[in-house]
Structures are given as C-alpha cells and as structure tokens.
Amino acid sequence: MVNLKGAIGANELTDKQSGLYRALLAEFLGTMLLNFFGCGSVVTKNVVAISLAFGLTVAAAIQSIGHVSGGHVNPAVTFGLMIIGKIPIVRGILYVLAQSAGAIAGSAVLRALSAESMEVSLGVVSLADGVTPVQGLGIEFFLALILVMVVCGACDGAKPDSKGIAPLLIGLSVTVGHLVGVPRTGAGMNPARSLGSSVVMGAFDDHWLYWVGPILGGLAGGLIYTHAVGPAKKEDISTRQYATVAMEEKELQNLTGRKNVHPA
C-alpha cells in the first residue's frame, strides 16, 4: 500500500516540501517558451532552421528549469517517465495540464506579436500530401521514442559524465526528430506543443495522432530503456578502459592500478 501511495503521489498536493506547484509553474514556462520560439521559427520555412530552433529551445528550457521540475516540457516525456516509475501519477497528470496551458499561452503570445500575413506559419502541424494518418502516427511514435530513450540515457544516475551535457543531448534528439518529421507530419513530437498551435489557430485536422503517436512512443521509449536496453550500472561504468582529460590523479591511479601516475 505504501508503494501504491508513492506511485500515485496524491500526498504531494498538500506537501509543501514536494515543490509541486513550483514545478508546475516551471513546466508552464518551459513549454510556453518552446511554442513561442520553436513555432516562431516556422515562418522561415527552412527545415534545418526550424529543427535547430526547437532543439535549442528545448535545451535552453531544460537548462533553465530542469532543477525545479526535471524539464519535461513534453507530455510524451512525462508519460514515458511515469510508466517506469520516475514520476508519480498525480504529478505527471498535472505536468501535462501545465504543459498544455503553457503551450497554448506561448502560441497565443506568438500570434499576438505576429503580422496577420504570418498566421499561416505559426506552427500548426499537419500531414504532408500523400502521408496517411497511419503513417503519420508511426512517424510521431518514433520521434518520441528516440527522445525518451535519450532522456533516460542522458539522465541515468549511473552515467554522471553525461549529466552536464544532458540538456544539449536532449535538444539534439529533438533537432534530429524535426529534421525527419517536419517534411512528413510537421513534427509534432510533443502533444502539448501541437495542442498550443491548434487551439490558437483553430485547426484540429488529424489532431488525435499528435497525441496518440508521441505518448505511445514515449511509453515505449521508457520501457525499452529500462527493461530491454537496461539502465547503466555503476560497476559497468567503472570497467571502462579510457579516461577523460579532466580526470583527477587519484581517479587515474585507481583506473590503471599504478601508484605514481601523472596525467599529461
């Protein structure tokens, strides 16, 4: 019963020490910035520019709010971490609501600050000509799959060397996803981001697949990393036969088994 209560996490609603409401504000702000800057780049009509804008904005958002909420800024990431027990259910659901509200706010501000002639380029996702809804669902599934697997890998506690560059790694996975997804589905990759543009512009064609695809991909990504690939183990990391340039002398001695080793 204790584990069940912990998994649900309802106690966080009244626990002032949980930082839940501060985290919800962080997720709101992070997703608002994503929709403002990411969707704002769509006017360039350049796939590379759009991909970099979304990826770099995600990296910036995670760097800014990651210490408060984990920097999900994406329901697919939240569901992926929820299924493997990294985040309680109640917190996860509230995160999705905050992310959705933030995305709508970001797209609303973007529209308010854009010329009417730019309204066709405010980030509404849609299937390219010839792409079926099933194909679009598959694309969105894989975009979220790689994202959540990278999130799990970059934030793996047994790999401390990736902690400092985790925001960049995650941002780059978003960039890669957009390079593939923009020409096919518009690269939703993030249900909240897609919702924000759709609500503000009143366009909901095939909108369901921009929720179902990424969420299923996020769930699969979390489960694959945890149960198939397997999270890194500290004993595995310690057996690596290479060292970073910045390694301390004591660590280098432990690695090589020699007492008097001086790094170059």
Buried (B, 14 or more C-beta within 10 A) or exposed (E): EEEEEEEEBEEBEEEEEBEBEEBBBBBBBBBBBBBBBBBBBBBEEEBEEBBBBBBBBBBBBBBBBBEBBBBBBBBBBBBBBBBBEBBBEBBBBBBBBBBBBBBBBBBBBBBEEBEEEBBEBBBBBBBEEEBEBEBBBBBBBBBBBBBBBBBBBBBBEEBEEBEEEBBBBBBBBBBBBBBBBBEBBBBBBBBBBBBBBBBBBEBEEBBEBBBBBBBBBBBBBBBBBBEEEEBBEEEEEEEEEEEEEEBEEEEBBEBEEEEEEEEE
